[in-house]
């Protein structure tokens, strides 16, 4: 019986994580917090795997809805 409770809790946690991630992805940023179109002046980091640079633009997000 403890195995069932543990499995149930794990499924609930994974479901909550996926659900909140999807909700967060669909939430529009507040006014003034949009990402810049041109990242040439971005000096915050020099990471080639920067997730902000790969985020969809507002137009792309509107197409999904």
PyMOL commands that set and color helices and strands:
alter all, ss='L'
color gray80, all
select helices_A, chain A and resi 2-26+51-54+58-64
alter helices_A, ss='H'
color red, helices_A
deselect
rebuild
show_as cartoon
